[in-house]
Amino acid sequence: MYNAKQLSEIKQKIIRKISSEVDRANEDGLIEEILERYGIVFEETSISVNTRLMKILVFGSLAGKKKDFQGVLTRLDINLNNVEFIDDYSELKRYPVDTLRFSTKYSDLLIGPIPHSQTGMGDNSSLIATIKSNPSEYPRVQFLEANNKLKITKTNFEKAIISTRYFDALDEY
């Protein structure tokens, strides 16, 4: 067993070592690996969600009819006007995705299958890669998958809706 002074020195060495490790990982774009290694969940910045003003954006092709997905929303007591669906391929391709960056219109983005290139991408290869490299610049994002592929099903849609900032804020307004 170590005395208080020795324990303090050990803690300081550990803090310096980990601090330098975190700095290097940040410079190399590997901070997520450090967080995972130490079992740390970094909570995104909390924003206030006004359910009368903000919306959920469902961005991607739907595996089913839109009215079935709207039925899920109705069952969850969510106003259909507060969920926007961009699910048509040509509309997805033309949508100015740069407007999603720092958006205050949307509290959440639910993303499914989308075209690889879209309007407003600039030098970036895809919207998904852009969001994953800069998650704090976008509303809360959920990638909806089934069988390890992007796919929006009624089941994963309902689960995603329930875990949105919007749904969490429903009781506040």
MDTraj code that builds the backbone (N, CA, C; nanometers):
import mdtraj as md
import numpy as np

residues = "MET TYR ASN ALA LYS GLN LEU SER GLU ILE LYS GLN LYS ILE ILE ARG LYS ILE SER SER GLU VAL ASP ARG ALA ASN GLU ASP GLY LEU ILE GLU GLU ILE LEU GLU ARG TYR GLY ILE VAL PHE GLU GLU THR SER ILE SER VAL ASN THR ARG LEU MET LYS ILE LEU VAL PHE GLY SER LEU ALA GLY LYS LYS LYS ASP PHE GLN GLY VAL LEU THR ARG LEU ASP ILE ASN LEU ASN ASN VAL GLU PHE ILE ASP ASP TYR SER GLU LEU LYS ARG TYR PRO VAL ASP THR LEU ARG PHE SER THR LYS TYR SER ASP LEU LEU ILE GLY PRO ILE PRO HIS SER GLN THR GLY MET GLY ASP ASN SER SER LEU ILE ALA THR ILE LYS SER ASN PRO SER GLU TYR PRO ARG VAL GLN PHE LEU GLU ALA ASN ASN LYS LEU LYS ILE THR LYS THR ASN PHE GLU LYS ALA ILE ILE SER THR ARG TYR PHE ASP ALA LEU ASP GLU TYR".split()
xyz = np.array([
    [0.0847, -0.1175, 0.0000],
    [0.0000, 0.0000, 0.0000],
    [0.0896, 0.1243, 0.0000],
    [0.0489, 0.2264, -0.0746],
    [0.1265, 0.3494, -0.0870],
    [0.0746, 0.4536, 0.0107],
    [0.1676, 0.5399, 0.0538],
    [0.1242, 0.6491, 0.1408],
    [0.0646, 0.7601, 0.0534],
    [0.0093, 0.8622, 0.1163],
    [-0.0611, 0.9696, 0.0447],
    [0.0292, 1.0414, -0.0547],
    [0.1539, 1.0674, -0.0160],
    [0.2465, 1.1392, -0.1047],
    [0.2789, 1.0544, -0.2279],
    [0.3065, 0.9261, -0.2070],
    [0.3378, 0.8373, -0.3186],
    [0.2173, 0.8236, -0.4125],
    [0.1019, 0.8089, -0.3539],
    [-0.0202, 0.7960, -0.4333],
    [-0.0449, 0.9210, -0.5179],
    [-0.0189, 1.0368, -0.4605],
    [-0.0340, 1.1629, -0.5332],
    [0.0624, 1.1681, -0.6519],
    [0.1874, 1.1240, -0.6311],
    [0.2860, 1.1224, -0.7400],
    [0.2441, 1.0255, -0.8509],
    [0.1932, 0.9102, -0.8117],
    [0.1466, 0.8116, -0.9100],
    [0.0328, 0.8702, -0.9933],
    [-0.0619, 0.9344, -0.9270],
    [-0.1748, 0.9949, -0.9984],
    [-0.1269, 1.1008, -1.0970],
    [-0.0317, 1.1834, -1.0552],
    [0.0202, 1.2887, -1.1432],
    [0.0868, 1.2293, -1.2670],
    [0.1646, 1.1215, -1.2495],
    [0.2298, 1.0564, -1.3634],
    [0.1257, 0.9989, -1.4593],
    [0.0237, 0.9369, -1.4039],
    [-0.0824, 0.8796, -1.4874],
    [-0.1551, 0.9896, -1.5635],
    [-0.1862, 1.0980, -1.4961],
    [-0.2561, 1.2103, -1.5604],
    [-0.1723, 1.2671, -1.6742],
    [-0.0411, 1.2869, -1.6509],
    [0.0469, 1.3400, -1.7565],
    [0.0527, 1.2445, -1.8759],
    [0.0660, 1.1160, -1.8477],
    [0.0755, 1.0165, -1.9552],
    [-0.0535, 1.0130, -2.0375],
    [-0.1660, 1.0064, -1.9702],
    [-0.2939, 0.9998, -2.0419],
    [-0.3213, 1.1309, -2.1147],
    [-0.2881, 1.2423, -2.0524],
    [-0.3092, 1.3722, -2.1155],
    [-0.2309, 1.3817, -2.2463],
    [-0.1065, 1.3367, -2.2445],
    [-0.0256, 1.3410, -2.3662],
    [-0.0805, 1.2435, -2.4708],
    [-0.1291, 1.1292, -2.4263],
    [-0.1901, 1.0308, -2.5160],
    [-0.3152, 1.0893, -2.5832],
    [-0.3969, 1.1593, -2.5066],
    [-0.5182, 1.2216, -2.5600],
    [-0.4817, 1.3309, -2.6605],
    [-0.3821, 1.4128, -2.6288],
    [-0.3392, 1.5181, -2.7214],
    [-0.2930, 1.4596, -2.8550],
    [-0.2102, 1.3533, -2.8487],
    [-0.1626, 1.2889, -2.9722],
    [-0.2790, 1.2301, -3.0517],
    [-0.3698, 1.1634, -2.9824],
    [-0.4849, 1.1025, -3.0499],
    [-0.5711, 1.2096, -3.1160],
    [-0.5886, 1.3227, -3.0499],
    [-0.6673, 1.4317, -3.1064],
    [-0.6019, 1.4848, -3.2335],
    [-0.4697, 1.5030, -3.2297],
    [-0.3973, 1.5512, -3.3480],
    [-0.4087, 1.4533, -3.4645],
    [-0.4116, 1.3235, -3.4326],
    [-0.4185, 1.2199, -3.5360],
    [-0.5615, 1.1834, -3.5741],
    [-0.6599, 1.2496, -3.5114],
    [-0.7998, 1.2197, -3.5402],
    [-0.8453, 1.0856, -3.4849],
    [-0.7833, 1.0409, -3.3765],
    [-0.8141, 0.9093, -3.3197],
    [-0.8723, 0.9184, -3.1793],
    [-0.9323, 1.0295, -3.1474],
    [-0.9829, 1.0513, -3.0117],
    [-1.0895, 0.9485, -2.9727],
    [-1.1691, 0.9040, -3.0705],
    [-1.2732, 0.8042, -3.0405],
    [-1.2128, 0.6755, -2.9860],
    [-1.0953, 0.6378, -3.0377],
    [-1.0287, 0.5161, -2.9889],
    [-0.9877, 0.5308, -2.8426],
    [-0.9427, 0.6491, -2.8054],
    [-0.9038, 0.6741, -2.6656],
    [-1.0271, 0.6666, -2.5762],
    [-1.1345, 0.7302, -2.6189],
    [-1.2577, 0.7264, -2.5399],
    [-1.3044, 0.5826, -2.5204],
    [-1.2967, 0.5050, -2.6281],
    [-1.3391, 0.3648, -2.6196],
    [-1.2457, 0.2851, -2.5282],
    [-1.1160, 0.3070, -2.5405],
    [-1.0175, 0.2340, -2.4591],
    [-1.0422, 0.2532, -2.3098],
    [-1.0786, 0.3749, -2.2722],
    [-1.0991, 0.4046, -2.1304],
    [-1.2467, 0.3958, -2.0887],
    [-1.3313, 0.3531, -2.1815],
    [-1.4726, 0.3363, -2.1484],
    [-1.5428, 0.4668, -2.1164],
    [-1.5043, 0.5722, -2.1882],
    [-1.5614, 0.7049, -2.1630],
    [-1.6633, 0.7377, -2.2716],
    [-1.7807, 0.7786, -2.2302],
    [-1.8835, 0.8234, -2.3236],
    [-1.8850, 0.9749, -2.3171],
    [-1.8538, 1.0380, -2.4295],
    [-1.8516, 1.1836, -2.4348],
    [-1.9901, 1.2315, -2.4718],
    [-2.0558, 1.2973, -2.3793],
    [-2.1915, 1.3469, -2.4031],
    [-2.1856, 1.4689, -2.4933],
    [-2.2678, 1.4677, -2.5965],
    [-2.2733, 1.5818, -2.6862],
    [-2.3290, 1.7034, -2.6125],
    [-2.2973, 1.8179, -2.6634],
    [-2.3450, 1.9406, -2.6027],
    [-2.4971, 1.9411, -2.6000],
    [-2.5500, 1.9712, -2.4869],
    [-2.6947, 1.9718, -2.4719],
    [-2.7526, 2.0986, -2.5344],
    [-2.8555, 2.0800, -2.6146],
    [-2.9231, 2.1963, -2.6712],
    [-3.0679, 2.1929, -2.6261],
    [-3.1258, 2.3082, -2.6212],
    [-3.2664, 2.3176, -2.5854],
    [-3.3487, 2.2893, -2.7105],
    [-3.4418, 2.1980, -2.6984],
    [-3.5253, 2.1608, -2.8124],
    [-3.6659, 2.2135, -2.7893],
    [-3.7079, 2.3043, -2.8762],
    [-3.8437, 2.3565, -2.8709],
    [-3.9263, 2.2770, -2.9715],
    [-4.0127, 2.1905, -2.9219],
    [-4.0889, 2.1016, -3.0102],
    [-4.1925, 2.1752, -3.0949],
    [-4.2163, 2.3016, -3.0653],
    [-4.3078, 2.3789, -3.1498],
    [-4.2352, 2.4372, -3.2702],
    [-4.1028, 2.4518, -3.2589],
    [-4.0261, 2.5141, -3.3660],
    [-3.9359, 2.4167, -3.4410],
    [-3.8815, 2.3192, -3.3714],
    [-3.7845, 2.2291, -3.4324],
    [-3.8521, 2.1041, -3.4875],
    [-3.7799, 2.0378, -3.5767],
    [-3.8326, 1.9183, -3.6421],
    [-3.7291, 1.8065, -3.6391],
    [-3.7773, 1.6889, -3.6722],
    [-3.6914, 1.5740, -3.6978],
    [-3.6842, 1.5605, -3.8494],
    [-3.5644, 1.5422, -3.9031],
    [-3.5493, 1.5197, -4.0467],
    [-3.5174, 1.3724, -4.0701],
    [-3.6022, 1.3072, -4.1475],
    [-3.5788, 1.1686, -4.1895],
    [-3.5219, 1.1787, -4.3304],
    [-3.3960, 1.1396, -4.3446],
    [-3.3210, 1.1644, -4.4674],
    [-3.2719, 1.0317, -4.5246],
    [-3.3442, 0.9797, -4.6233],
    [-3.3056, 0.8533, -4.6853],
    [-3.4276, 0.7785, -4.7346],
    [-3.4036, 0.6821, -4.8203],
    [-3.5123, 0.6016, -4.8766],
    [-3.5773, 0.5167, -4.7686],
    [-3.7092, 0.5099, -4.7730],
    [-3.7858, 0.4327, -4.6749],
    [-3.8103, 0.2910, -4.7272],
    [-3.8043, 0.1935, -4.6366],
    [-3.8381, 0.0550, -4.6720],
    [-3.9858, 0.0348, -4.6401],
    [-4.0705, 0.0923, -4.7218],
    [-4.2141, 0.0852, -4.6985],
    [-4.2801, 0.2147, -4.7418],
    [-4.4078, 0.2247, -4.7125],
    [-4.4844, 0.3430, -4.7511],
    [-4.4735, 0.4510, -4.6434],
    [-4.4650, 0.5745, -4.6899],
    [-4.4529, 0.6871, -4.5973],
    [-4.5680, 0.6900, -4.4973],
    [-4.6882, 0.6560, -4.5424],
    [-4.8038, 0.6607, -4.4517],
    [-4.7873, 0.5627, -4.3354],
    [-4.7157, 0.4521, -4.3560],
    [-4.6908, 0.3576, -4.2461],
    [-4.5977, 0.4196, -4.1415],
    [-4.4992, 0.4943, -4.1884],
    [-4.4075, 0.5620, -4.0966],
    [-4.4799, 0.6758, -4.0239],
    [-4.5690, 0.7431, -4.0953],
    [-4.6487, 0.8478, -4.0318],
    [-4.7417, 0.7881, -3.9267],
    [-4.7867, 0.6655, -3.9496],
    [-4.8688, 0.5957, -3.8507],
    [-4.7923, 0.5726, -3.7209],
    [-4.6640, 0.5431, -3.7325],
    [-4.5786, 0.5273, -3.6133],
    [-4.5762, 0.6589, -3.5357],
    [-4.5603, 0.7696, -3.6076],
    [-4.5558, 0.9016, -3.5432],
    [-4.6875, 0.9322, -3.4728],
    [-4.7972, 0.9036, -3.5388],
    [-4.9293, 0.9274, -3.4801],
    [-4.9453, 0.8466, -3.3522],
    [-4.9037, 0.7197, -3.3578],
    [-4.9126, 0.6329, -3.2401],
    [-4.8287, 0.6868, -3.1236],
    [-4.7187, 0.7552, -3.1560],
    [-4.6315, 0.8113, -3.0523],
    [-4.6718, 0.9537, -3.0129],
    [-4.7846, 1.0015, -3.0651],
    [-4.8350, 1.1363, -3.0354],
    [-4.7419, 1.2470, -3.0841],
    [-4.6811, 1.2270, -3.1989],
    [-4.5933, 1.3282, -3.2573],
    [-4.6667, 1.3922, -3.3745],
    [-4.6728, 1.5239, -3.3734],
    [-4.7372, 1.5993, -3.4803],
    [-4.6641, 1.5721, -3.6121],
    [-4.7373, 1.5302, -3.7135],
    [-4.6770, 1.4972, -3.8429],
    [-4.6063, 1.6168, -3.9061],
    [-4.6484, 1.7375, -3.8720],
    [-4.5837, 1.8575, -3.9261],
    [-4.4434, 1.8783, -3.8695],
    [-4.4103, 1.8070, -3.7628],
    [-4.2794, 1.8246, -3.6995],
    [-4.1788, 1.7176, -3.7394],
    [-4.2141, 1.6393, -3.8388],
    [-4.1212, 1.5401, -3.8936],
    [-4.1211, 1.5580, -4.0447],
    [-4.0033, 1.5848, -4.0982],
    [-3.9900, 1.6072, -4.2414],
    [-3.9225, 1.4853, -4.3042],
    [-3.9828, 1.4345, -4.4108],
    [-3.9274, 1.3197, -4.4822],
    [-3.8657, 1.3669, -4.6133],
    [-3.7386, 1.3390, -4.6334],
    [-3.6743, 1.3570, -4.7634],
    [-3.6360, 1.2149, -4.8042],
    [-3.7214, 1.1520, -4.8863],
    [-3.7010, 1.0104, -4.9159],
    [-3.6975, 0.9769, -5.0652],
    [-3.7221, 1.0738, -5.1492],
    [-3.7178, 1.0532, -5.2934],
    [-3.5728, 1.0670, -5.3417],
    [-3.5261, 0.9730, -5.4242],
    [-3.3859, 0.9716, -5.4667],
    [-3.3423, 1.1040, -5.5286],
    [-3.4212, 1.1566, -5.6217],
    [-3.3803, 1.2815, -5.6875],
    [-3.3809, 1.3985, -5.5888],
    [-3.4748, 1.3967, -5.4960],
    [-3.4799, 1.5015, -5.3935],
    [-3.3600, 1.4894, -5.2983],
    [-3.3243, 1.3655, -5.2633],
    [-3.2079, 1.3421, -5.1772],
    [-3.0805, 1.3927, -5.2443],
    [-3.0693, 1.3673, -5.3737],
    [-2.9494, 1.4061, -5.4485],
    [-2.9365, 1.5585, -5.4582],
    [-3.0507, 1.6274, -5.4706],
    [-3.0504, 1.7735, -5.4865],
    [-3.0510, 1.8495, -5.3541],
    [-3.0823, 1.7824, -5.2444],
    [-3.0969, 1.8513, -5.1160],
    [-2.9649, 1.9188, -5.0775],
    [-2.9671, 2.0471, -5.0439],
    [-2.8441, 2.1201, -5.0071],
    [-2.7970, 2.0807, -4.8661],
    [-2.7209, 1.9714, -4.8586],
    [-2.6840, 1.9148, -4.7289],
    [-2.6008, 2.0097, -4.6425],
    [-2.5375, 2.1087, -4.7043],
    [-2.4608, 2.2046, -4.6247],
    [-2.5508, 2.2852, -4.5312],
    [-2.6811, 2.2903, -4.5598],
    [-2.7736, 2.3630, -4.4719],
    [-2.7994, 2.2879, -4.3408],
    [-2.7608, 2.1615, -4.3345],
    [-2.7795, 2.0839, -4.2112],
    [-2.6741, 2.1191, -4.1065],
    [-2.5612, 2.1698, -4.1521],
    [-2.4521, 2.2052, -4.0617],
    [-2.4957, 2.3231, -3.9744],
    [-2.4821, 2.3076, -3.8456],
    [-2.5214, 2.4081, -3.7460],
    [-2.6700, 2.4444, -3.7566],
    [-2.7510, 2.3510, -3.8003],
    [-2.8944, 2.3751, -3.8185],
    [-2.9659, 2.3910, -3.6849],
    [-3.0517, 2.4914, -3.6778],
    [-3.1393, 2.5067, -3.5615],
    [-3.2830, 2.4699, -3.5988],
    [-3.3029, 2.4348, -3.7243],
    [-3.4353, 2.3924, -3.7705],
    [-3.4656, 2.2499, -3.7244],
    [-3.3613, 2.1662, -3.7185],
    [-3.3795, 2.0253, -3.6838],
    [-3.3127, 1.9927, -3.5507],
    [-3.3836, 1.9167, -3.4692],
    [-3.3241, 1.8678, -3.3445],
    [-3.2507, 1.7373, -3.3697],
    [-3.2970, 1.6621, -3.4686],
    [-3.2434, 1.5289, -3.4949],
    [-3.2445, 1.4983, -3.6441],
    [-3.1459, 1.4190, -3.6862],
    [-3.1410, 1.3676, -3.8228],
    [-3.1435, 1.2159, -3.8154],
    [-3.2382, 1.1554, -3.8850],
    [-3.2434, 1.0099, -3.8952],
    [-3.2039, 0.9764, -4.0383],
    [-3.0904, 0.9106, -4.0536],
    [-3.0345, 0.8899, -4.1870],
    [-3.0404, 0.7432, -4.2268],
    [-3.0900, 0.7215, -4.3486],
    [-3.0957, 0.5885, -4.4076],
    [-3.0163, 0.5870, -4.5368],
    [-3.0561, 0.5039, -4.6330],
    [-2.9840, 0.4970, -4.7600],
    [-2.9952, 0.6294, -4.8360],
    [-2.8797, 0.6832, -4.8733],
    [-2.8752, 0.8110, -4.9449],
    [-2.7749, 0.8006, -5.0596],
    [-2.7882, 0.8870, -5.1615],
    [-2.6902, 0.8877, -5.2704],
    [-2.5507, 0.9218, -5.2168],
    [-2.4490, 0.8715, -5.2851],
    [-2.3120, 0.8980, -5.2401],
    [-2.2722, 1.0438, -5.2578],
    [-2.3196, 1.1071, -5.3640],
    [-2.2863, 1.2486, -5.3825],
    [-2.4142, 1.3305, -5.3791],
    [-2.4007, 1.4487, -5.3198],
    [-2.5169, 1.5357, -5.3047],
    [-2.4756, 1.6807, -5.3225],
    [-2.5745, 1.7653, -5.3413],
    [-2.5508, 1.9079, -5.3552],
    [-2.4975, 1.9643, -5.2238],
    [-2.3979, 2.0521, -5.2338],
    [-2.3474, 2.1205, -5.1151],
    [-2.2435, 2.0426, -5.0368],
    [-2.1835, 1.9401, -5.0980],
    [-2.0842, 1.8594, -5.0267],
    [-1.9450, 1.9200, -5.0337],
    [-1.9209, 2.0094, -5.1283],
    [-1.7881, 2.0681, -5.1405],
    [-1.6856, 1.9604, -5.1710],
    [-1.5751, 1.9589, -5.0961],
    [-1.4675, 1.8623, -5.1188],
    [-1.4912, 1.7293, -5.0481],
    [-1.5967, 1.7196, -4.9713],
    [-1.6209, 1.5979, -4.8936],
    [-1.6761, 1.4863, -4.9808],
    [-1.6395, 1.3631, -4.9438],
    [-1.6795, 1.2479, -5.0248],
    [-1.8254, 1.2094, -5.0039],
    [-1.8764, 1.2238, -4.8822],
    [-2.0157, 1.1874, -4.8563],
    [-2.0665, 1.2596, -4.7326],
    [-2.1970, 1.2704, -4.7240],
    [-2.2587, 1.3329, -4.6069],
    [-2.2259, 1.2525, -4.4815],
    [-2.2321, 1.1212, -4.4921],
    [-2.2070, 1.0361, -4.3759],
    [-2.0650, 1.0560, -4.3235],
    [-1.9668, 1.0571, -4.4128],
    [-1.8278, 1.0782, -4.3709],
    [-1.8111, 1.2161, -4.3082],
    [-1.8758, 1.3153, -4.3658],
    [-1.8672, 1.4518, -4.3131],
    [-1.9253, 1.4595, -4.1726],
    [-2.0420, 1.4009, -4.1528],
    [-2.1058, 1.4038, -4.0210],
    [-2.0218, 1.3287, -3.9186],
    [-1.9716, 1.2118, -3.9571],
    [-1.8922, 1.1321, -3.8628],
    [-1.7638, 1.2024, -3.8225],
    [-1.7080, 1.2841, -3.9119],
    [-1.5845, 1.3543, -3.8765],
    [-1.6106, 1.4848, -3.8012],
    [-1.7339, 1.5353, -3.8049],
    [-1.7686, 1.6606, -3.7363],
    [-1.9053, 1.6502, -3.6695],
    [-1.9276, 1.5537, -3.5814],
    [-2.0623, 1.5318, -3.5271],
    [-2.1192, 1.6498, -3.4496],
    [-2.0349, 1.7296, -3.3877],
    [-2.0853, 1.8413, -3.3072],
    [-2.1417, 1.9547, -3.3927],
    [-2.1183, 1.9509, -3.5227],
    [-2.1668, 2.0564, -3.6114],
    [-2.3066, 2.0274, -3.6663],
    [-2.3618, 1.9132, -3.6297],
    [-2.4908, 1.8714, -3.6841],
    [-2.5883, 1.8418, -3.5713],
    [-2.7191, 1.8450, -3.6033],
    [-2.8156, 1.7993, -3.5026],
    [-2.7814, 1.6547, -3.4647],
    [-2.8407, 1.6034, -3.3576],
    [-2.8127, 1.4642, -3.3185],
    [-2.8459, 1.3737, -3.4372],
    [-2.7527, 1.2875, -3.4710],
    [-2.7669, 1.2009, -3.5878],
    [-2.7787, 1.0554, -3.5450],
    [-2.8708, 0.9866, -3.6086],
    [-2.8806, 0.8414, -3.5938],
    [-2.8798, 0.7812, -3.7334],
    [-2.7921, 0.6828, -3.7536],
    [-2.7883, 0.6100, -3.8795],
    [-2.8738, 0.4857, -3.8613],
    [-2.9810, 0.4755, -3.9376],
    [-3.0737, 0.3633, -3.9226],
    [-3.0279, 0.2472, -4.0097],
    [-3.0074, 0.1326, -3.9455],
    [-2.9560, 0.0153, -4.0151],
    [-3.0412, -0.1074, -3.9880],
    [-3.0398, -0.1973, -4.0852],
    [-3.0983, -0.3306, -4.0710],
    [-3.0041, -0.4246, -4.1458],
    [-2.9675, -0.5343, -4.0832],
    [-2.8732, -0.6308, -4.1426],
    [-2.7425, -0.5641, -4.1852],
    [-2.6916, -0.4752, -4.1006],
    [-2.5642, -0.4054, -4.1231],
    [-2.5617, -0.3189, -4.2487],
    [-2.6775, -0.2764, -4.2953],
    [-2.6858, -0.1844, -4.4088],
    [-2.7793, -0.0708, -4.3704],
    [-2.7521, 0.0476, -4.4257],
    [-2.8435, 0.1589, -4.4025],
    [-2.9801, 0.1226, -4.4590],
    [-3.0793, 0.1291, -4.3730],
    [-3.2155, 0.0951, -4.4142],
    [-3.3109, 0.1513, -4.3100],
    [-3.4161, 0.2178, -4.3562],
    [-3.5160, 0.2719, -4.2641],
    [-3.6375, 0.1803, -4.2671],
    [-3.6527, 0.1022, -4.1603],
    [-3.7680, 0.0138, -4.1452],
    [-3.8602, 0.0742, -4.0397],
    [-3.9835, 0.0270, -4.0345],
    [-4.0751, 0.0787, -3.9317],
    [-4.0212, 0.0501, -3.7917],
    [-3.9605, -0.0651, -3.7731],
    [-3.9097, -0.1034, -3.6411],
    [-3.7950, -0.0138, -3.5963],
    [-3.6915, 0.0018, -3.6813],
    [-3.5790, 0.0852, -3.6376],
    [-3.6168, 0.2332, -3.6371],
    [-3.7145, 0.2710, -3.7190],
    [-3.7640, 0.4084, -3.7196],
    [-3.8280, 0.4419, -3.5847],
    [-3.9136, 0.3537, -3.5368],
    [-3.9798, 0.3782, -3.4081],
    [-3.8777, 0.3863, -3.2947],
    [-3.7813, 0.2950, -3.2935],
    [-3.6771, 0.2982, -3.1897],
    [-3.5977, 0.4284, -3.1969],
    [-3.5665, 0.4711, -3.3188],
    [-3.4900, 0.5946, -3.3362],
    [-3.5702, 0.7160, -3.2899],
    [-3.6974, 0.7211, -3.3252],
    [-3.7828, 0.8339, -3.2850],
    [-3.7852, 0.8462, -3.1331],
    [-3.8002, 0.7341, -3.0652],
    [-3.8088, 0.7347, -2.9189],
    [-3.6793, 0.7842, -2.8546],
    [-3.5675, 0.7711, -2.9254],
    [-3.4406, 0.8157, -2.8668],
    [-3.3938, 0.9512, -2.9207],
    [-3.4833, 1.0263, -2.9843],
    [-3.4461, 1.1593, -3.0346],
    [-3.4519, 1.2644, -2.9238],
    [-3.3809, 1.3728, -2.9456],
    [-3.3906, 1.4884, -2.8552],
    [-3.5339, 1.5410, -2.8563],
    [-3.5912, 1.5403, -2.9749],
    [-3.7278, 1.5904, -2.9917],
    [-3.8237, 1.5141, -2.9011],
    [-3.8192, 1.3817, -2.9065],
    [-3.9096, 1.2986, -2.8266],
    [-3.8855, 1.3221, -2.6778],
    [-3.7579, 1.3342, -2.6389],
    [-3.7248, 1.3616, -2.4981],
    [-3.7853, 1.4934, -2.4510],
    [-3.7950, 1.5905, -2.5425],
    [-3.8421, 1.7243, -2.5056],
    [-3.9936, 1.7399, -2.5140],
    [-4.0647, 1.6398, -2.5625],
    [-4.2100, 1.6532, -2.5805],
    [-4.2829, 1.6937, -2.4534],
    [-4.2435, 1.6410, -2.3412],
    [-4.3120, 1.6721, -2.2155],
    [-4.2864, 1.8143, -2.1669],
    [-4.1806, 1.8772, -2.2191],
    [-4.1433, 2.0105, -2.1713],
    [-4.2332, 2.1197, -2.2269],
    [-4.2970, 2.0950, -2.3406],
    [-4.3779, 2.2002, -2.4027],
    [-4.5201, 2.1611, -2.4022],
])
top = md.Topology()
chain = top.add_chain()
for i, resn in enumerate(residues, 1):
    res = top.add_residue(resn, chain, resSeq=i)
    for name in ("N", "CA", "C"):
        top.add_atom(name, md.element.get_by_symbol(name[0]), res)
traj = md.Trajectory(xyz[None], top)
